[in-house]
Amino acid sequence: MIDSIALSGAPGSPYTRKMLAVLRYRRIPYRFMLPSNRLLRDLPRPKVQLLPTFYLPDETGELQAVTDSTPLIRRFERERQGRSLIPSDPALAFLNELIEDYADEWLTKAMFHYRWAYKPDIAKAAAILPCWRGFSVPDADLAKAGAMFSERQIGRLRYVGSNATTGPVIEASYKRFITAFEDHLRLFPYLMGDRPGSCDFAVFGQLTQLAEFDPTPMALTLKLAPRVTAWVGMMEDQSGLEPVAGDWLSITTLPPILAALLKEIGRVYPPVMLANAKAVAAGAAEVTALVDGEVWTQQPFPYQAKCLGWLRQARTDLPEAARTQVDAILKPAGLASLFA
């Protein structure tokens, strides 16, 4: 059993916001440190510098730096009882995992694209993001840090596939997603029904930036999906919610509005994930796919190939009856190809 959990991160990191909201909802005590916190000097560093970073004991009790949000959520499920983020029905739990993966690995493309493709968004990010690493510095130093950070991040657009050709594809997908989510919120307060699943917090994490920070998608989200904008503010702290077992959606009577969300995922996610996995396996230098009739190119992303492998294994591990239920939902949504 772990006690108060230490983690570091920043408000501009969607995964930091995802995990902070998870800890609040699950009522897990934590200590949050910004990157400028001097206490971080004495803590272990992760192999890859990502946010958030959790500092947790391993099997021997030695403190380790851990960064991957999805496995962390599952670890806390094992170590802390109650207020679970994983639906009790295995078929619904699989859909929850699928949507969580979509949010973490596809919606983040929209977040990254909007932030570093539009001048007002670049300007705001360059001015604010470095401040969260320490703002008690001369103006010239802060401006220099902002310029360097922006240059580096804009150069990384190739990893998410954002370019002149794919930018409109990403934006169209984001508009369809928030429109479908707006329809869902007309009937349910969470993606998983009357209580949140881990997928709700994954979507929330990306939307903290898209709907609340970056000017271009923030205005767009407010215009097209005001409920979504309001939902992001609500999800920040759900510690007062008292969920019960009957609050989950029923896998046998999924609402059509959730099917519409899954159909949007099936429209854009499988071609990129499959092409990326193929490129990683072949050691190719570039991923090429066809998404919404447009040629999609990006650099291979080995982690997303692992994500696809984990999803496939999760489907394989389902009891036969649950797998049959899941397959009946995946096929009309255009998601069956992920598991072929």
Order of alpha helices (4+ residues) and beta strands (2+ residues): beta-alpha-beta-beta-beta-alpha-alpha-alpha-alpha-alpha-alpha-alpha-alpha-alpha-alpha-alpha-beta-beta-alpha-alpha
